[in-house]
Amino acid sequence: MEFNFEGKTILVTGAGQGIGRGICLRLAKSGAKVLALSRTRGPLEELAQENPNIEPIVVDLDGWAETRRALENIGPVDGLVNNAAIAKINHFFDITEDDFDKSFGVNVKAAINVAQVVAKGMVERRNGSIVNVSSQSAMKGHEDHTIYCSTKAALDGVTRVMALELGKYNVRTNSVNPTIVLTKMGANWWSEPSRGEPALQRIPLGRFAEVDEVADAVMFLLSDKSSMINGISLLVDGGYVASPYHATK
């Protein structure tokens, strides 16, 4: 499916690497002006050099007031991708207060904060689309992922309420819920057979997701091609959530 975002401005958080980087490049290639947000300047400058349609915004989303100051003069935004996230992987009994606070701070609170700033203009213009990048972990439990699963389930709940409250102003909110994605980091970690093979057994399609496959789903939900879709959690998981413990061959 071809997408045309000419004349559109899209803000993407967590843009410096992985899924966020891929989304930025795809959007810019489709004609969008992309506001790429991350706390690390270097990767953002590399993105801007790769495509001049990409404009860096450097801010740590863990800071509520600092984030609002960084976004106060960005102008009208047509679409928002809340992609920034962290993962604290610990056994249940090893979870710390800091794990909880930092994870919910970035994965949930920051998404609400950024959306509050951006959606005000969308509401005034009676047009906009917001995509929260969630996870299959919002719907399935994973060992040592108590906090991560909790944040993604919370983000899906935020998505549904945003869809209700903003939808009356023609501002749509949806989430995309990927399985394991083969980012550079993901490919290195999951290429270890002891980790990768058990995970693959649970995916009926028998493979992990590529970054472009997640970007396709995000771009679809941002675009007018999904103009009647609001409040969904779109799984990009190869059937993982629908499958039993071991997918049949």
Helices and strands as residue ranges (DSSP letters): E 9-13, H 18-29, E 33-38, H 41-50, E 54-58, H 64-71, E 79-82, G 92-94, H 97-104, I 105-109, H 110-125, E 128-133, G 136-138, H 146-167, E 171-178, H 184-190, H 193-201, H 211-222, G 224-226, E 233-236
